[in-house]
Amino acid sequence: MRMSYRDRTFCEGENVNLRRIQLKDAPLIRGWKLDPLVRRMALGPDARVSLASQRDDIERAVSSESELYLLIVLQKTHKPIGYVRINWLDECKRFAWLRFALGEERGKGYAKDATGVNSKKDSSRGRAGQGIRQGRLGRAHKASI
């Protein structure tokens, strides 16, 4: 697995790259979070989603030592299709709350590839997702994989 700060790629999977979220991604994230499936699976029906709230969320996540917010990008086309978020639950970064959503290209295995990327060895940081284990997904979650 290769890591490049030049293009902000955090790490690579089989078919997707994960890159660090940027403030300019706020409109894209907002659009995905307004999608009915993403709202139902990740946010809840009463969640308020605005461009300003997404910008604030990105700024907070980027400056936090306990969060990692990454965009899922197709390798072949460089098209962003979703996001992965990791909230570390301990100071040693062994246990985490993993959140992810695909805003586009669902049902093609990209979310599985993206979440697998987080548990592979990263050449410069050791294990990016040490302690993260993929669990079984219910039927409702399979729509986003």
N, C-alpha and C positions, 0 to 999 in steps of 0.2 A: 504494500500500500504506500502510496506516495502522498506527500503533503507539500503544498505550495502556497506560501503567503502572497506571492505575486498576483495570482488570480483568485485569491481568497478561498481556494479549495481546501477544505478541512481534511477530507479523505475520500477515497474512491471505493465503489462497490463493483459489482459485475457490470451493471448497466446504468448506474446512477452515480453522481458525485454529490457529496454534501459540502456546501459552502456556507461560510458564516453569513448570517442575516445582515442586511444593510438597511439603513433608514429608507432608501429608495424603494425597498420591497414592500413598504406599508400598503400601497394600493392593491397589490397582488394578494397579500395576506388577508386584507379586508374582504376582497372579493370571494376568496375561498371560504372565509368564515361566515359569509352570508349564504353560502350554499346550504340547502336544507339538510343534506346528509351530514355535512360537517357540523352544522349547528346541533343536530340531534345527537351525534356521537361524541362531540368534543366540548360543546359549550352549554347546551341546554336552550330551550325555546325562548327564555326571557333575557338571555345575554344581550347586552348592548354592544354593538360593533360599529365603530366609526373610524374614519381615517385618523383623527387625532388620538383616539385610544390606542390604535395599532402603532402609531409613531411613539407614543409614550411607552408602550409595552416593549418595543424594540430597543429604545434607548435604555430602559431599565435593565433589560436582559443582557445587553451588550456590556454594560458597566458592572454587572454582577459576577462575583467569583463563584456563586453557587448555581449558575444557570449556563446552559449551552443551547443556543437557538440557531438552527441550521436550515438552509433551504435545500430541498431535494431537486436536483437538476439532471435531466437526461444527458448522458455522455455524448450521444451522437448528434443531438440537435442543440444542446445547451439550453433547452427549454425548462424553466422552473415548473415543477408539477406539484409540489407540496412542501411540508416542513416537518422537522423532527425537533423536539424540545426535550432537554434533560434538565431536571432540577435535582441537584445533589442533596441527599438527605443526611449526609454525614460529612465531617470535615476531611476525611481521608478519601472522599470520592469513590467509595466502594458500593454504595447503595443509592439508587436514584429512582425518581418518578419519570417514566418515559411517556411522552405524549407525541403523537404524530398524526398527520392528516394528509390525504392526497386531495388536492383540489381538481386535478385533471388526471387522465390516463389511468383510471381505476381498473382493477381486475387483470392487470398484466404482471403482477409480482413485484412491482417497483417498491412498494412499502416494505415488503419482506426484505428486499435487497438493501434498502436504506437503513432499516433497523438492524440488519446483520452487519452493516458497515460499522455501527457503533460498538459492536462487541469484538471486532477484529483488532489486531495489534496495529497501532499507529507508530510509525518509525520515530517520531520525535517526542511523543508524549506518553509512551507506554500504552496501556490499555485505555482507550477513550471511554469505553463503556464498562469498565470493570464492575462486576456485580450486577449488571443488567442481564436478565435472562428473558428470552422471548417465552411468553406463556401461551396457553391455548387461547384461540380467539373464538368468540361466539359467532353465531350466524350473522348477526348484524354487522360485526367488524369485518367479515369476509368481503363485504362489498367494497371496502376501501383498500384491500390488498390487491 
